[in-house]
Amino acid sequence: MNIEWGKLPFGYYKTEYNVRCYYRNGAWGEIEISSSEYIPIHMAATCLHYGQEAFEGMKAFMGKDGKVRLFRWDENWKRICNSAKGVMMPTVPKELFESMVKKAIKMNSKFVPPYGSGASLYIRPLLIGSGARVGVHPADEYLLVIFVTPVGPYFKEGFKPVKVQIVRDYDRAAPLGTGHIKVGGNYAAGLIATERAHDEGYSTVLFLDAKEKKYIDEAGPANFFGIRGNSYITPDSHSVLPSITNMSLRQIAADLGMNVERRHVPVEELSTFEEAGACGTAAVISPISEIVDRDTNTHYVFRKDGKVGPVCTKMYERLLAIQTGDYPDNHGWVDLVEI
Ligand SMILES: *Cc1c(COP(=O)(O)O)cnc(C)c1O
């Protein structure tokens, strides 16, 4: 194959197969393998009308030893089950999720990017209400589809800091809404603010708590953290999506002898941070050089030199090294996949 792995974007690249499973009459059926990129769907399916859908994102990496390493899939499984419950969809049995994820990797093994390319295989499970309803009720049929796509290194010209914008005129999630589950509706709610931030020269939006607008919630598609002295500080809020990357970084911070604080983070506290970052599966860490408050025009500048801080760098390198097998997997985060 002739793929320039290092130049792949974080985007869709067609692979050969995807795996599917339907939930009908109260039970999950057999795993189906498909080579179609399309799913036939009823026009009255609840995912289309009433937002019954949830998704996941995880990565697999080729190690130096030629073994494929899948990162913390059991956490993605727990989360998709939580998301499912949150919008009244059936949960997915652990064995079913595991075998579908591993089958999707195995059937597309030639798309696992080589070690050292900086690229990885992104795995996207999608759970949707596929049954027809017109009145507002949960569907009676669901589809779980898992596809994979090779993605390039997030930072093509090296690990670079980004600028982020605080907004108050949009919320991605209500205080008791769906912010804590991985459903598409949260992205839809944040889309206008996110696109406007792009147009205004920022990489993403930092949303505040919807009720008081006093505390940092999270960036559109990624959690937020700040570094001050020897502390790793990250917001605790019901409307923040529990990021598996953030969970892993908290452990790595502790492993590095840092204090980990998970609590409300007032906006003003930004001025005390020496480093800041957004974290998620796609980029691991997007270091933040500057946060600008769109309403007050306050500029919180973390790195005047435009470089990435030493703590963000160390944590990023450690997590990536665990994922690729270059650093010992002391916490049992990595599962080797036979291909
Ligand atoms: C998926 C997601 C994240 C990142 O979670 P990871 O498990 O680290 O990939 C953060 N915020 C939102 C809103 C998300 O949907």
The ligand as a Gaussian input file, in Angstrom:
#p B3LYP/6-31G(d) Opt

LIG

0 1
 C      -14.338000      12.361000      23.526000
 C      -14.337000      13.665000      24.247000
 C      -13.245000      14.087000      25.039000
 C      -11.961000      13.323000      25.115000
 O      -12.098000      12.059000      25.704000
 P      -10.957000      10.979000      25.489000
 O      -11.506000       9.750000      26.124000
 O       -9.746000      11.476000      26.176000
 O      -10.741000      10.845000      24.025000
 C      -13.370000      15.280000      25.721000
 N      -14.481000      16.040000      25.634000
 C      -15.536000      15.673000      24.879000
 C      -16.706000      16.561000      24.824000
 C      -15.502000      14.478000      24.160000
 O      -16.555000      14.130000      23.403000

